[in-house]
Amino acid sequence: AFNKTLAKDNSLAVGFFQRGFVHLQLEMYEEALSDYHMAFSHLRKNPFIDYKQLGLRYILYAWEVLYSTAAAQCQLQQWQEARVTLDKAVVWRPEGRSAILDMALEQVQDGLFLEPMQVPLGEFFRPRKKEVEQLDSKDFLGKPKVISSIIPNDEYIGFEPLRPQKQGFYEPSADALR
């Protein structure tokens, strides 16, 4: 499902973030690391993206993506890279709230694996009703109508304003009016 979602919107950072978590659960560590890198790049140097407007009550923070990236690096035994990534996450974390990252740095130094962050269970994309109603197809043009001309010998096909103008050509005959 995440693959189909990301095929439709390949800029969806939270999609890469969630697929990375699933890849970690399936022990596909290289793919997870790649997904976390993609999620971070799609944050476009923003500290967070709020997905409430799209119908997901979740805010994806850059430090969470970096923390999960470090978790994938730990699984791949890339301890030095994990430390560098966590140092980078400290920069993205709001001031005064870096206790979880300090603990994670200690765990990495001791060679312990990190548990990755994830979107809380039970949170789903639920677009607003107004947006879903707009997905129904609408007929803006209406039903086609065939209109015949009352002008004798009229062989012109096209729109009326584009018709070549001829003197006396537009006056219908008496027979046509009957």
Backbone as a ProteinNet text record, in pm:
[ID]
protein_1_A
[PRIMARY]
AFNKTLAKDNSLAVGFFQRGFVHLQLEMYEEALSDYHMAFSHLRKNPFIDYKQLGLRYILYAWEVLYSTAAAQCQLQQWQEARVTLDKAVVWRPEGRSAILDMALEQVQDGLFLEPMQVPLGEFFRPRKKEVEQLDSKDFLGKPKVISSIIPNDEYIGFEPLRPQKQGFYEPSADALR
[TERTIARY]
82.9	0	87.3	197.2	286.3	352.2	385.2	445.1	348.9	221.1	121.1	102.4	100.9	85.2	200.9	321.6	439.8	453.9	395.8	395.5	305.5	198.4	106.2	157.7	227.8	282	421	522.1	657.7	724.2	648.8	701.1	642.5	573.7	505.7	605.2	661	764.5	713.6	591.5	538.6	518.4	494.4	483.5	616.3	725	857.7	891.2	851.9	877.5	808.4	682.1	607.5	657.9	689.7	741.2	876.6	958.1	1085.7	1066.1	965.2	936.5	897.1	814.4	772.4	892.7	980.8	1101.1	1188.2	1196.6	1272.3	1208.2	1076.2	1006.5	1028.2	1042.7	1064	1212.2	1296.9	1441.5	1502	1443.6	1496.4	1566.1	1684.7	1749	1798.5	1851.8	1898.8	1782.8	1668.7	1551.8	1497.9	1501.1	1455.3	1542.8	1674.1	1766.3	1741.7	1719.3	1690.4	1560.6	1458.2	1330.4	1344	1421.5	1439.2	1517.1	1614.6	1686.9	1591.8	1504.7	1407.4	1309.4	1265.4	1172.5	1238.4	1364.1	1432.5	1452.2	1486.1	1505.9	1374.5	1261.1	1132.3	1076.7	1143	1106.6	1153.2	1242.9	1293.5	1344.4	1426.1	1490.9	1391.4	1269.2	1171.3	1187.2	1168.7	1181.2	1067	954.6	841.8	745.8	657	544.6	419.9	319.8	192.9	97.8	54.6	-30.8	-179.9	-215.7	-356.5	-440.8	-384.1	-459.8	-496.7	-415.1	-443	-530.4	-556.4	-644	-571.4	-442.8	-368.5	-330.1	-380	-351.6	-214.5	-112.7	24.4	117.3	217.3	321.2	450.7	510.2	636.4	750.6	832	945.2	1073.2	1160.8	1288.6	1373.2	1371.4	1453.9	1406.1	1273.9	1221.8	1270.9	1272.9	1321.9	1469.6	1547.1	1689.7	1711.9	1630.9	1640	1614.1	1511.1	1479.6	1587.8	1648.8	1761	1874.9	1902.4	2006.3	1970.7	1841.5	1798.8	1828.6	1804.3	1834.9	1986.4	2061.2	2206.9	2260.9	2199.4	2239.3	2216.9	2104.4	2075.9	2178.4	2235.1	2335.4	2477.9	2487	2616.7	2699	2632.9	2700.5	2694.5	2770.6	2760.2	2810.3	2919	2972.7	2875.4	2816.5	2719	2594.9	2556	2440	2466.8	2590.7	2625.5	2620.4	2672.7	2670.9	2526.6	2442.6	2301.9	2229.6	2258.2	2195.3	2243.5	2370.5	2419.4	2345.8	2319.4	2242.9	2098.6	2041.9	1904.5	1894.4	2000.9	2000	1984	2044.4	2033	1888.1	1818.3	1681.2	1578.2	1616.5	1523.6	1499.8	1375.2	1349.3	1432	1468	1554.3	1494.8	1584.7	1543	1468.4	1457.6	1380.5	1460.8	1587.3	1672.2	1708.2	1633.8	1665.2	1661	1562.1	1550.5	1670.6	1721.4	1836.9	1964.7	1975.1	2091.4	2095.3	1979.7	1971.1	2008	1961.4	1990.6	2140.3	2205.3	2350.3	2425.3	2380	2441.5	2421.8	2301	2273.9	2362.8	2379.4	2462.5	2607.7	2655.6	2793.5	2815	2708.8	2717.8	2690.5	2659.3	2632.6	2494.3	2400.2	2261.9	2177.7	2083	1996.8	1891.1	1850.2	1745.9	1612.8	1507.7	1372.3	1327.2	1291.6	1257.6	1125.9	1112.5	987.8	887.5	760.3	656.9	534.7	451.1	322.3	239.9	173.8	97.2	-2.8	-15	-109.7	-250.7	-328.3	-466.1	-482	-372.4	-381.5	-383.2	-485	-500.4	-528.9	-500.5	-542	-692.9	-755.4	-900.1	-929.3	-936.3	-962.7	-1098.8	-1109.3	-1236.6	-1344.1	-1467	-1579.6	-1590.8	-1564.9	-1574.6	-1477.8	-1357.7	-1258.4	-1292.6	-1351.9	-1388.4	-1505.1	-1598.6	-1712.9	-1668.4	-1558.2	-1508.7	-1448	-1426.4	-1366.9	-1467.7	-1598.2	-1699.4	-1687.4	-1708.7	-1698.8	-1818.2	-1790.4	-1894.4	-1898.1	-2017.8	-2035.1	-2047.8	-1935.7	-1935.6	-1988	-1982.2	-2021.9	-2167.8	-2230.7	-2369.4	-2377.9	-2499	-2521.2	-2504.9	-2443.7	-2426.4	-2559.9	-2571.5	-2693.8	-2654.4	-2736.6	-2713.9	-2798.5	-2735.2	-2805.1	-2784.9	-2895.4	-2883.8	-2906.5	-2850.6	-2858.9	-2983.4	-3041.4	-3154.9	-3108.6	-2977.9	-2922.7	-2904.8	-2960.4	-2948.3	-2802	-2766.1	-2631.9	-2522.9	-2556.8	-2457.2	-2380.1	-2252.8	-2169.1	-2059.4	-2064.5	-1959	-1967.5	-1851.1	-1842.3	-1747.6	-1791.9	-1706.3	-1788.9	-1723.8	-1791.7	-1833.2	-1946.7	-2006	-1913.3	-1840.6	-1756.4	-1642.5	-1608.3	-1498.8	-1544.6	-1675.4	-1729.6	-1687.6	-1644.3	-1611.2	-1736.7	-1725.1	-1839.2	-1859.1	-1981.7	-2016.8	-2142.4	-2142.6	-2256.2	-2379.2	-2492.3	-2617.7	-2626.9	-2524.5	-2522.2	-2612	-2633.6	-2704.2	-2854.8	-2907	-3050.9	-3120.2	-3203.4	-3269.2	-3372	-3391.6	-3491.9	-3630.7	-3728.8	-3867.7	-3905.5	-3853.2	-3885.3	-3831.2	-3711.7	-3648.8	-3727.5	-3787.2	-3860.4	-3990.1	-4045.9	-4169.4	-4137.9
-119.6	0	125.8	122.2	238.5	257.3	146.7	156.9	224.4	186.4	247.4	395	426.6	566.2	651.3	600.2	677.1	684.7	587.7	597.5	711.8	736.2	845.2	980.9	984.9	1111.1	1083.4	1100.6	1066.2	1176.4	1276.5	1381	1370.1	1261.5	1244.5	1192.5	1284.5	1249	1148.6	1165.5	1074.1	933.6	923.2	791.8	718.1	789	728.3	692.2	779.3	755.8	628.1	612.3	493.9	367.3	379.2	262.2	221	320.1	288.6	209	244.4	169.9	25.7	9.5	-125.1	-205.5	-142.2	-212.3	-255.9	-172.6	-213.3	-334.2	-334.6	-447.4	-575.8	-561.8	-677.7	-711.9	-643.4	-662.6	-634.6	-537.8	-490	-357	-365.4	-248.5	-148.1	-196	-103.7	-22.4	-89.1	-20.2	80.6	41.8	132.8	257.6	236.8	350	442	383.4	462.7	541.9	479	548.5	663.7	643.4	751.7	867.5	836.5	943.8	1020.9	947.6	1013.5	1099.4	1048.9	1125.8	1255.7	1246.8	1367.8	1466.2	1416.8	1508.3	1573.7	1501.8	1559.6	1654.4	1663.2	1767.7	1904.4	1906.4	2029	2131.2	2084.4	2168.5	2235.2	2181.5	2229.7	2148.3	2210.3	2134.1	2034.4	2055.8	1963.6	1986.7	1888.8	1903.5	1859.8	1946.6	1917.1	1861.3	1738	1671.4	1683.4	1769.9	1785.3	1832.7	1920.3	1970.8	1859.8	1755.5	1644.7	1537.3	1548.2	1451	1352.3	1372.1	1286.3	1371.4	1334.2	1411.7	1372.5	1421.2	1389.2	1497.7	1529.6	1623.7	1544.2	1541.6	1470.9	1568.5	1539.5	1624.6	1571.3	1662.4	1624.6	1543.2	1577	1503.3	1359.8	1336	1199.5	1116	1179.2	1108.4	1074.7	1168.7	1144.3	1038.2	1039.6	938.1	799.5	788.4	659.5	619.1	717.6	688.5	626.9	682	627.3	485.3	460.8	326	226.2	266	178.3	159	264.2	253.2	159.4	160.4	67.4	-77.3	-100.8	-237.6	-283.9	-189.7	-222.3	-217.4	-204.7	-199.4	-76.7	29.8	154.3	249.2	216	287.5	430.9	452.2	587.7	678.2	626.2	703.7	734	638	658.6	772	778.2	887.1	1022.3	1026.2	1151.6	1194.1	1097.4	1126.5	1178.4	1118	1165.2	1304	1333.5	1469.9	1569.9	1528.7	1613.6	1629.8	1523.5	1528.6	1625.5	1636	1729.1	1871.9	1901.7	2035.6	2063.8	1962.9	1981.2	1974.2	1921.9	1907.9	2044.1	2075.8	2202.9	2214.4	2336.7	2362.2	2308.8	2258.5	2214.4	2083.2	2015.5	1891.6	1781.5	1766.4	1669.8	1550.1	1523.5	1412.5	1278.7	1259.8	1133	1111.9	1218.7	1207.3	1184	1244	1217.7	1071	1016.1	874.1	786.2	827.9	751.2	752.5	865.9	873.5	779	770.7	678.1	533.7	501.3	365.5	329.2	422.4	395.3	377.2	456.9	442.8	308.1	256	125.1	10.1	42.1	-62.8	-123.5	-49.3	-97.6	-44.5	-124.2	-85.1	13.8	101.5	200.3	151.4	186.4	157	275.5	255	368.3	434.9	559.6	633.6	586.5	608.9	574.6	662.3	666.2	734.1	653.1	717	641.4	545.7	428.9	329.6	386.4	355.6	403.8	535.5	599.5	725	692.2	738.1	713.6	844.7	845.7	959.4	956.5	1062.3	1074.9	1212.1	1221	1351.8	1404.4	1535.7	1597.2	1561.5	1558.1	1518	1608.2	1735.2	1831.5	1794.8	1750	1715	1584.8	1490.9	1362.8	1380	1468.7	1492.3	1546.9	1620.2	1677.3	1571.9	1450.7	1345.8	1285.1	1305.1	1254.2	1326.1	1250.3	1313.1	1405.3	1517	1614.5	1638.9	1658.8	1685.8	1836.1	1900.9	2045.5	2089.4	2003.3	2041.7	2013.1	1924.7	1890.2	1789.2	1760.9	1664.7	1732.4	1663.1	1723.7	1736.2	1841.3	1864.7	1881.4	1828	1844.8	1962.4	2059	2177.3	2182.8	2192.6	2200.9	2345.2	2376.2	2512	2527	2648	2675.5	2746.7	2761.5	2827.8	2723.3	2748.3	2649.5	2635	2516.3	2484	2513.6	2505.3	2532.2	2403.9	2401.4	2284.4	2312.7	2426.2	2465.5	2382.6	2334.3	2261.4	2341.2	2378.7	2454.6	2547.1	2641.1	2735.4	2858.4	2912.3	3024.6	3145.6	3186.1	3305.4	3283.5	3158.7	3130.4	3115	3122.2	3103.1	3217.2	3185.8	3292.8	3374.1	3503.6	3591.7	3613.7	3585.6	3608.1	3693.9	3787.6	3877.8	3800.6	3812.2	3751.6	3602.8	3544.6	3400.4	3360	3452.1	3416.9	3435.7	3480.3	3502.4	3374.2	3319.2	3193.3	3212	3105.9	3111	3100.2	3131.6	3125.9	2982.9	2885.3	2744.9	2699.6	2749.3	2708.7	2765.3	2880.3	2940	2864.1	2799.2	2723.9	2601.4
0	0	0	76	77.3	-59.2	-124.7	-258.2	-354.8	-351.3	-439.2	-405.7	-277	-233.8	-282.2	-266.1	-306.1	-457	-529.5	-675.5	-720.5	-644.9	-679.6	-634.2	-520.6	-469.1	-414.2	-498.8	-456.3	-374.3	-331.7	-243.4	-103.6	-75.3	52.6	156.9	232.2	329.8	432	479	579.7	521.4	392.6	327.9	330.6	299.8	307	452.6	545	686.6	733.5	697.3	740	669.3	541	469.8	525.8	567.2	631.3	758.7	838	960.2	927.2	824.7	784	735.5	659.1	612.5	730.7	834	953.1	1019.9	1027.5	1088.6	1009	876.8	789.7	773.8	850.8	848	710.6	640.3	512.2	542	602.1	660.2	557	446.1	341.3	285.5	260.1	208.4	310.1	437.8	543.2	547.6	541	543.4	424.5	308	188.1	204.9	259.8	280.1	378.4	484.3	581.4	519.6	435.6	366.8	273.8	204.3	115.7	196.6	309.7	394.6	439.4	480.7	526.2	411.8	293	179.4	137.6	154.2	117	222.2	335.3	431.3	382.1	284.2	220.3	321.5	412.9	514.5	610.1	616.1	713.6	841.6	958.4	1082.9	1102.6	1035.3	1045.2	928.6	907.8	814.7	890	891.9	957.1	851.6	870.1	771.7	804	897.9	934.3	816.3	732.5	618.5	520.9	515.6	425.1	487	616.1	679.8	769.3	796.8	888.3	1008.8	1124.7	1244.8	1298.2	1228.6	1267.1	1214.3	1293.6	1252.4	1243.6	1125.5	1104.4	1128.9	1228.8	1264.4	1201.5	1163.6	1102	1199.6	1326.3	1422.4	1437	1422.7	1430.5	1312.8	1195.4	1076.9	1094.7	1146.4	1168.3	1275.9	1379.4	1484.7	1426.3	1343.7	1280.7	1181.6	1115.7	1026.3	1106.8	1223.8	1310.9	1355.8	1380	1418.7	1306.5	1181.3	1067.7	1054.5	1077.9	1070.3	1179.2	1295.2	1401.5	1358.9	1294.1	1248.2	1145.4	1071.2	969.9	1027.3	1160.7	1229.8	1189.5	1148.5	1111.7	1232	1335.6	1462.2	1452.1	1380.5	1367.5	1291.8	1182	1104.8	1190	1273.6	1360.8	1459.3	1513.2	1604.9	1535.1	1413	1336	1307.5	1271.5	1242.5	1366.6	1480.8	1605.6	1643.7	1618.6	1642.3	1554.1	1431.1	1339.2	1388.3	1446.3	1498.5	1615.2	1697.3	1810.4	1760.1	1645.6	1587.4	1546.7	1496.3	1448.8	1561.1	1675	1787.6	1851.2	1890.5	1958.9	2086.4	2119.9	2235.8	2364.8	2450.1	2582.7	2585.3	2472.1	2468.4	2399.3	2436.7	2367.8	2455.4	2561.4	2651.6	2579.1	2492.1	2420	2327.8	2270.5	2182	2261.4	2379.2	2464.5	2506	2540.1	2574.8	2454.4	2337	2215.9	2185.1	2205	2184.2	2278	2402.1	2497.1	2453.1	2404.5	2358.7	2240.2	2148	2030.3	2071.8	2165.8	2213	2281.4	2344.6	2410.5	2314.3	2187.7	2088.6	2100.4	2153.7	2166.6	2051.2	2006.8	1896.3	1943.7	1852.1	1881.3	1827.1	1895.8	1847.3	1762.9	1635.2	1548.4	1587.8	1548	1568.7	1463.5	1493.2	1395.7	1416.3	1313.8	1325.4	1424.9	1521.2	1621	1556.6	1616.3	1565.4	1568.5	1469.3	1462.4	1390.2	1351.3	1276.5	1127.5	1058.6	915.9	844.7	715.9	635	626.1	671.2	660.2	601.7	468.9	407.9	451.1	454	490.8	388.9	436.1	351.6	229.5	248.8	138.3	25.8	62	-39.4	-110.2	-38.3	-98.5	-194.6	-162.3	-250.6	-384.7	-387	-511.9	-603.7	-552	-633.8	-731.8	-706.5	-798.7	-932.2	-1039	-1170.8	-1193.3	-1257	-1285.9	-1435.3	-1486	-1628.4	-1646.5	-1678.3	-1693.4	-1829.2	-1929.3	-2064.8	-2095.1	-2021.4	-2049.8	-2163.1	-2204.4	-2311.8	-2447.6	-2542.2	-2675	-2747.9	-2829	-2906.9	-3052.9	-3141.2	-3284.1	-3330.2	-3392.1	-3440	-3590.7	-3661.8	-3807.6	-3851.7	-3961.5	-4012.4	-4098.3	-4096.7	-4184.7	-4310.8	-4324.8	-4442	-4550.7	-4669.8	-4778.5	-4822.4	-4862.7	-4911.8	-4808.9	-4683.4	-4578.6	-4550.5	-4588.4	-4567.3	-4464.6	-4398.6	-4306.1	-4178.4	-4134.2	-4007.3	-3918.6	-3801.3	-3709.8	-3625	-3561.5	-3474.8	-3554.1	-3515.5	-3587	-3602.1	-3500.9	-3519.6	-3619.5	-3647.7	-3738.7	-3884.3	-3908.7	-4043.8	-4135	-4252.9	-4348.4	-4381.3	-4379.1	-4402.1	-4552.3	-4600.3	-4741.7	-4744.5	-4833.6	-4846.7	-4894.5	-4825.1	-4865.9	-4836.8	-4781.4	-4757.8	-4641.5	-4546.5	-4424.1	-4429.4	-4538.2	-4543	-4586	-4497.1	-4533.3	-4643.1	-4714.7	-4822.3	-4760.4	-4838.6	-4790	-4756.9	-4831.9	-4806.2	-4668.7	-4634.8	-4508.5	-4389.4	-4405.8	-4295.1	-4267.5	-4368.6	-4348.8	-4273.2
[MASK]
++++++++++++++++++++++++++++++++++++++++++++++++++++++++++++++++++++++++++++++++++++++++++++++++++++++++++++++++++++++++++++++++++++++++++++++++++++++++++++++++++++++++++++++++++

